[in-house]
Amino acid sequence: MICYKFDEFVFDVQSYQLTYRNKPLAVRPKALILLVFLISNRERVVSKSEIYRDVWGNPHERDHVLFQLVSELRKPPFSKTFIRTLPNQGYQWVVKTQQVKRPLFSRSVATVSLVLGLSLLGALLYKPSQSAPNTIQMPAQTALSKGVLALNSGDTDHAIEMFKFALAENPDSVEASLFLVEGLMKQDKAEESSRYLEKLLRKPNLGEYSRMSASSLMSQVMESQGRLDAALRYAQRAQSAEVVAQCSVEAVDERVQGLTMQLSKVTDTPVTAKTSVRASNAPKVDEEIPESKLDPCSALEPEPVKTSYCAPDTDAAYYVGVGVGSRTPLYS
């Protein structure tokens, strides 16, 4: 029975039971899957693409999902120092960890494990119903979880319905907004997508991860409408937000460069991708970022990089399906 002990935590890999000071700790199953992968590969740095491929089986997973999960594993009672971020390379589990024998849990802990396992198994067996779902009494987070599963299975109509219900119940749900937009984009509903994104980007306390994700999605929407100038502006905004949040800009940089090349071909005028991080005529949905903060990752130090930590936009955790001991993707 594989168990890992680090700091004051014990993690039973077989049952996906995490305890802190001998008490069960509620953590999203997908975060636990990421935790297993980081601990199992703690002797080296793992890249984002490797995590997407080996953990979730999808090389095109969403960056904001990974950022949220990493930030969850850095929030108390965890420590920010448990996971080291290497700019433009990936992550490494650096806290001292040892493999121990499986502890004899108390009856209460065993009961929690059984209930969690059954609930996760039920979510795994979920299949989108052809009949209209009964959402009258469905909690917002349950709808969000079902929407994620439906989106992963290709039932976009059902996913959109669940995400809209989740937003109706909880208008502040950033994840519901982002997933809803992705569902709408799969159906080529650019105008509706842009309305949700504009509303999201106007939120005064929107976190850096979410601002980057929303700006990147808006860039895709603008490009699908042939509005390359606007697409580039939003891509540049996503670029600046991601630098502040996680110092990982390869994907956004590629998008900025691609749009720049497209604009150059259309206008026959050279367009410089890095003349400014945000175009001067971009909509003012956030404040200008000081020049001193634009390149916090210029040097790679042997010690953990001291970048600013951005917590998730919400503390609410919702549970979506993974079988006990399984590596089945939760959502893509």
N, C-alpha and C positions, 0 to 999 in steps of 0.2 A: 504494500500500500504506500504510494508516494505522497509524502507530506513535506512541505517546505516551511521552515521557520526563519523569519526575518524580523528584526526589531521585536515588538511584542505581538506579532501576528503568527498564526499557524494556518497554512492553506492546504486542505486536503484535496488533491487533484482529482481523485476518483469521484468524490461526491460534489466537487465544486463548493465545498464548505469553507468559508474564510472566517476565522475567529480573531478577535482582538481582546487581549487580556482575558482569555477563556470565555468570551461571550461572542455569539454569532454576530457578524457584521453584514448588513444588507448592501450588496453591490450588484449593479446590473450584470447579467450573465455575459454580455459581450465584453464588458470590461474585465471580467474574470478570465475569459478566453485570451484576451490580450496579455493579462498578467501571467498566465501560464507560458505563453510564447516568450515573453521578455525574460522570465526567470530561467526557462530552459536554455536560452541563448545568452545568458548573462555574461559569458566570457568575451562577447564581441558586440560590435555595433550592428543593429539591424536597420535596414532602410525602410522607408514607407512602402515602396513597391513590394518589398519582400513580405512585409506584414500583410498587405492587401492580398497578395497571391497565396501565401502559406496559411494564413489564419482564416481568411474569409473566402478564398478561392476566386477572388475577383481582382484582377490587376488594375481596375479602374474605379476602385472604391473612392468615396468622397473624403476629401481632406478634412472637412469640418467634423466629420464623424470621428476620425482618429484623434483630432485635437481635443474634442470633448472627452473622449475616453481617457486620454493621457492626463488631462487636467483632473478628471475624477480620481485617478490613481495618485494624484499629488495633493488632493485636499485632505484636511484632517479627518480621521486620525492618521492618514498616511502623511508622508513628508515630501516636500518639493525636491528633496535631495535623493529620493529613491530612484528616480529616472533621470538620467543625464541626456540632455539634448546636444547633439553635435551638428552644428549648422551645415545644411545642405548634404548631410550624410544620413542621419537617422537618430535612433534612440538606443540607450543601453541601460540595463538594470544594474545599478552599482552598489546597492545596499548589501551588506554582508548577509548571505543566505546559506542555510545548510539544510540537507535532507535529513529528516527525522522519521522515527516510527510513528505510525498513525496513533494519535491519542485516543483514550477512552472517553468519548464525549458523554456528557450528562444526558438524561432522558429528554430534557427540554431542547437541547441542541439537536439531538437525533430527530425529534419531532419536527423541528424547523427544517432540517434537511429533507425529511420525507415529504413535507408539504411543498417545499420549493421544487423538489424533483418531480412531483406529480404535476404541479402547475406548468413546469417547463415542458414535460412530456406532452401535456395537453396542447400547449402552443405548437409543438412540433407537428402534431397530428392535425392541426387546423388546415382546412381547405376552404377557399372562398366559396360561399354558397351562391347558388344561382338565384335564390329568392331574396327579396329585400330584407336587409338586416334589421333587427329590432334594436334601434339605437336610442330609444326613448330614455332608458335608464342606464345606458352605457356610459361609464366614466370617460372623461376626455382622454386619459392616458391609455385606457384599454383600446379606445378607438385608434389612437396613434399607433399602438403596437400592431393592431390588426391591419392598419393601413400599410405599415412597413412590410409586413409579411405578404400582403397582397401585391404590393409594388414589386417585391422580389420575385413573386411567382408569375408576374406578367399580367395580373388582373388590374390594369390601370384604372378602369372605371370604378371598381370597388375601392381601390386605394384612395382615389380622389374623394370619394364619398366619405370615407373614414377621416381623412385629413380635414375636410371641411367641417365635419361634426366636431372634431377635436378643437378646431379654431373657434367654433361657435361656443363651445363650453369654456374654453380658455383662450381668449383673444391674445394673450401675451406669450403664447407658446411659439418660440422661435423655430424649434425643430419642425413643428407641424407646418409652419409657413414654408420653410425650405423644402420639405418633402412634397408639399402640395405643388409648389412651383415645378419641381422635377417631374411630377406626374403630369402636370399640364403641358410641359414642354414635350413630353413623349407623345402628346396628342396634337402637337403643333399649335397650341393655343397661346401665341405670343402676347397678345394684348392683355388677356386675363393674367398671364404670368407677370407681366410688367406692373400691373396694378398692385398685386400682392407684394412684389419686391419694393416698389416705391413706398408703400405703407411701412414695410419692415425697415427700410433704410432711414425713415424719418424718426424712428424710435430714438429718444435722446440717450438712453443708457444701453444701447446695443453693444454687445461685447465685440472684441476685435476679431475673434474667430468667425462669428456670425456676420459681421460687416464684410469681411473678406469673402465669405461664401456667397452672400447676397449680391455683392458687387460683381463677382465672377459670373454668377448666373445671369445677372442683368446684362453683362457684356455678351453672353451667348444669345440672349433674347434680341438685343440690338443687332447683332450680326445676322441673325436669321431674318430680320426685316430689311437687311441691306443698309443699315445705318452704321457704317464703319467708323465714322468719327466718334459717335456716342459709344460704340462698342470698345474702342480704344481707351476712351476716358474712363469707363467703368473698369476695364482691365487694369489700367494704371492705379486706380483707387484700390482694387483688390491687391495689387502688388504692394502698395504702401502699407495696407492694413496687415498683410501677412508678415511683412518684415518686422513690424512691431510685435506681432503675436508670437511667431515661432521661428523666425529667421530661416524659413524654408521657402524659396521663391522660384524653384526651377519651373514648375508647371505654369505659374502665372507669367513668368518671364517669357516662356515659349509662346504663350498666347499674345502677349504684348508685341513680341517681335513678329509673329505671324500677321497680326492686324496691321502693324506698321508697313510690312511688305505689301499687303493688299492695298493699303491707302496710297503707297508710292506708285503702284502700277496704275491705279485709277486716275490719280492726279498728275502723273508724270513729274511729280515734285518730290525730292527726297524728304522723308519724314523721319526724324530722329526719335527712337523709342525712349531714350533716357534723358531727354532734355529737361524733363520735369517728372516727378513721380505722379503728379496730378495735373492735368491740363487746366489752364487758367479759367476756361469757360465751362468747367464741369459743374453740375448742380451742387450747391453747398449743403450736403447732407452731413458733413463732418467738418471738424476744424483742421486747419493746416497743421502738418506735422513739422516740428522744428527740424532744421537741417541736421542737428546733432543726433537725431534719433533715426535717421534714414538708413544708417549702416551699422547696427549694433553688433554685427557678426563678422567684422573685418578680419578678426584674428581667431585662430583656433587654439585654445589653451588646453594644457593637459588636465587641468582641474575642471569641474563642472562649469559650463558657461553660465554667466550671470545675466540671463535675459529676463525681461519683465514677465511675470506670470499672469495669465489671464484666466480667471475662473469661468466655468460654464455660465450661461445666461440664467439658468434656473437650477435649483437644487433638487428638483423633483426627479426621481428615478423610476423608470417604467421597465417592467420585465417582459421580455420577449423570448421566444422559445429556443432552448438548446437542451438536448438530452443529457442525462448525467454521464459525464465522461465523453461527450460527443464533441466533434469539431464542426458540426453543421453550421453553415453561415446563418447569422441571425437576420441581417438585412444588408442589401447592397446599395 
